[in-house]
């Protein structure tokens, strides 16, 4: 399978009007990606404190980030605004084996996507999703999947605008 170290087709093209682009993440992007990852972690800790720890310097370590970059079935992208990293996405190819109940399925799972709060609504998330779709198509993958939390209405609205629909609802009950 192709590695993500080269930019997926057309995703590195910048727009003249706002000088924004999406490209493959690099080791030097670690600091910016880790800061964005802490934003996501803070949202989760605020809304689900029984499940998530507050962010820290150890939330996304350099070693974990470098593992993302080295994974052969993964795609790690950054969104740029005037050469500054303002968003990132991490997706992984998942091969689901056929079972007595399910058909075999190859999907690209978007594990993480984040755009800095200060620049949301400017198309960076859409450009990341477009690059993810292009990468999936280059691998002959016809399905994207992702998980999002019920409290994240902004993300849910974005994903719905990008064509995602609920297909499985996960529920929990706290026991006394």
URZI-V22385 format. One record per residue. N is the residue number from 1. RES is the residue in three letters. PHI is phi in whole degrees, 0 to 359 (NA if undefined). Layout:
# URZI-V22385
N:RES:PHI
N:RES:PHI
This chain:
# URZI-V22385
1:UNK:NA
2:UNK:294
3:UNK:276
4:UNK:272
5:UNK:289
6:UNK:264
7:UNK:293
8:UNK:299
9:UNK:307
10:UNK:59
11:UNK:285
12:UNK:271
13:UNK:282
14:UNK:266
15:UNK:262
16:UNK:296
17:UNK:303
18:UNK:239
19:UNK:48
20:UNK:249
21:UNK:202
22:UNK:234
23:UNK:215
24:UNK:297
25:UNK:293
26:UNK:235
27:UNK:306
28:UNK:291
29:UNK:275
30:UNK:308
31:UNK:302
32:UNK:291
33:UNK:294
34:UNK:297
35:UNK:295
36:UNK:295
37:UNK:298
38:UNK:293
39:UNK:300
40:UNK:296
41:UNK:299
42:UNK:296
43:UNK:302
44:UNK:296
45:UNK:295
46:UNK:294
47:UNK:268
48:UNK:223
49:UNK:295
50:UNK:283
51:UNK:247
52:UNK:237
53:UNK:276
54:UNK:296
55:UNK:293
56:UNK:211
57:UNK:298
58:UNK:271
59:UNK:300
60:UNK:234
61:UNK:281
62:UNK:301
63:UNK:298
64:UNK:296
65:UNK:298
66:UNK:294
67:UNK:295
68:UNK:305
69:UNK:295
70:UNK:276
71:UNK:294
72:UNK:289
73:UNK:263
74:UNK:247
75:UNK:230
76:UNK:233
77:UNK:238
78:UNK:233
79:UNK:260
80:UNK:244
81:UNK:230
82:UNK:53
83:UNK:68
84:UNK:254
85:UNK:290
86:UNK:238
87:UNK:193
88:UNK:207
89:UNK:216
90:UNK:227
91:UNK:224
92:UNK:223
93:UNK:287
94:UNK:237
95:UNK:256
96:UNK:261
97:UNK:283
98:UNK:294
99:UNK:231
100:UNK:296
101:UNK:251
102:UNK:232
103:UNK:279
104:UNK:294
105:UNK:209
106:UNK:245
107:UNK:229
108:UNK:254
109:UNK:266
110:UNK:276
111:UNK:280
112:UNK:214
113:UNK:210
114:UNK:210
115:UNK:238
116:UNK:306
117:UNK:306
118:UNK:294
119:UNK:238
120:UNK:293
121:UNK:86
122:UNK:251
123:UNK:95
124:UNK:295
125:UNK:297
126:UNK:297
127:UNK:295
128:UNK:298
129:UNK:296
130:UNK:298
131:UNK:295
132:UNK:297
133:UNK:300
134:UNK:297
135:UNK:295
136:UNK:302
137:UNK:298
138:UNK:294
139:UNK:259
140:UNK:60
141:UNK:265
142:UNK:249
143:UNK:219
144:UNK:254
145:UNK:224
146:UNK:202
147:UNK:245
148:UNK:218
149:UNK:271
150:UNK:304
151:UNK:286
152:UNK:267
153:UNK:296
154:UNK:297
155:UNK:295
156:UNK:300
157:UNK:298
158:UNK:298
159:UNK:297
160:UNK:297
161:UNK:297
162:UNK:273
163:UNK:98
164:UNK:280
165:UNK:228
166:UNK:298
167:UNK:225
168:UNK:207
169:UNK:248
170:UNK:260
171:UNK:233
172:UNK:219
173:UNK:226
174:UNK:278
175:UNK:256
176:UNK:282
